């Protein structure tokens, strides 16, 4: 590995929330099913835009952003177009979406130096004023120790508040925060019902992915690998690339679907092309051992290095397809 990459440096500088080197996102509208995905990828286009760290999503015009954040792209664009002074004035005038958008401007260092403390202050006020997205995003900061010591319980409380205020991402984040066991909290049970409804009635990609996670793990839903794979397939078709990766894992292992290395390969490629570092590691491994595709140690090594530079420890341990660790 050629020293710390600028992906890692950017992630560190922005408290792990954004990776501008990832570039712009390709189209996420297609394919719609795993079968389509297996025929849609270009075999020569692995990770064309670089790789996000694990747990981040590639958002067009923004770069790699924490996948658990919830925000209005329209509100964020309006805030950035108006400028910080006007956006601040709107926030101070009681427009909570502007406060949440302004917080993201500072979290993601879109227009100025990163200032997570100020972002948290804005999110706290917007959450208290009733903005569910702000409650969710403040929870993410607490859950991941971004500007605060890690406080999972505080994060779960805020996710529940976000969910109560109609924020589906908050509901999804709450139900996937941990395996709830035989005595889930009433808030988690209510969030699970909201997630199920959002997936079934409005085809919310994040909700379908969360419902798949619940079904796969038997957390707040009966364990059913076949149903989980179907939900990941649906979420993947709706544009959730983490779900594409999870579906690839199901095809690789034969969990709820017939084992299919070629379909797994294409699903990992799709997730890797959209900057999922752990999917790039899976793809690199398949190239290394020749599973689902002829062996290609050079391509494997390049993918391992990209994923390692983005912080994926498994990729760093793997090294260069049989070579020393990176």
ABEGO torsion letter per residue (X at the ends): XBEBBAAAAAAAAAGGABBAAAEBBBBAAOBABAAAAAAABBAAABGAAEBBBBGBBBBBGAEBBBAABBBBAAAAAAAAAAEAAAAAAAAAAGBAAAAAAAAAAAAAGAABBBBAAAAAAAAAAAAAAGBAAAAAAAAAAAAAGBGBBBBAAAAAAAAAAAAAAGBAAAAAAAAAABBAEABBBAAAAAAAAAAAAAAAAAGBAAAAAAAAAAAAAGBGBBBBAAAAAAAAAAAAAAGBAAAAAAAAAAAAAGBGBBBBAAAAAAAAAAAAAAGBAAAAAAAAAAAAAGBGBBBBAAAAAAAAAAAAAAGBAAAAAAEBGGBBBX
